[in-house]
Amino acid sequence: MMIEITAILATTVAAATPLVFAGLGELVTERTGVINLGVEGMMLVGAIAGFAFSAQFDLSVFSALGVGAVAGMLMALIFAFFSLSLSTNQSACGLALTIFGMGLSSFIGQNYVSQGLPGLNPINIPVLSQIPFIGPILFQQNYVVYLSFIAFVLVWWVLAKTRLGLLLKAVGESPESAHAMGYNVLGIRYAAVLFGGAMAGIAGAFLSTVYTPMWIENMVAGRGWIAIALVVFATWKSARLMLGAYLFGGVTILQLHAQALGWNVPTEFLAALPYLATIVVLVVISRDKKVLKMNLPASLGKTFLP
């Protein structure tokens, strides 16, 4: 039984990695008062871009992640132009971006369906990987998982310990005051949106080149929406987001191991569990108005005109 639990937790860490990348990117974006509902579309375009370049040019996984990041940034730039420069509705722009990303990824990916890539082998960190129980879970993963750990530490440190983090929060709380103090609010928001797009693109490229690794139409399968929900679940705090990503990753993996564990549960119900959990969490969090009011960026989703 202990072997099965270890296997479930180890695969949970890998399954949560795209949620960590995409969630951290959306967290930084929303800290500046911008909500981008196009995470799903950016992840899909990042996934097909990373996969297509890898298949055509035999790129390394690291290069494929870079291609995915660039693709995600280009998608985010479209959103930023319409929602920030033209001051259109952010929610509508985000939804349109997701629909566009789904169509574009399907169009580009029609020649790559079911093609495979080598993927990545786990790295066994000396000494640490031999620690009972914890070793196989945390220290026998591929290097992209470790990159997600580094990304979390950097985002947490910037938001909690640096002047830049305070500036991002100030722009999210009162863009008018930040503008009056001489800060380029639109420039800061552009940078945050592009960062969010890059992280979503990396998350998508990880799915198609490492986690699967193959191209399947709409392979992101709602993870972009879960990443957005994670930000609310975490009440805009990076440490809680990391915890939430692993909780949702565990729910996703549970459906794959349930049959092997002998659980007599319909597969359709298990497949719906991550999305059901998302709805339940959002309902529970939304009931606590005090927590939301204390942590919600005051200008979230609101248009700013210099």
Secondary structure by P-SEA (a helix, b strand, c coil): caaaaaaaaaaaaaaaaaaaaaaaaaaaaaaacccccaaaaaaaaaaaaaaaaaaaccccaaaaaaaaaaaaaaaaaaaaaaaccccccaaaaaaaaaaaaaaaaaaaaccccccccccbbbbbccccccccccccccccccaaaaaaaaaaaaaaaaacccaaaaaaaaaaacaaaaaaaccaaaaaaaaaaaaaaaaaaaaaaaaacccccccccccccaaaaaaaaaaaaacccaaaaaaaaaaaaaaaacccccccccccccaaaaaaaaaaaaaaaaaaaaaaaaaaaacccccccccccc
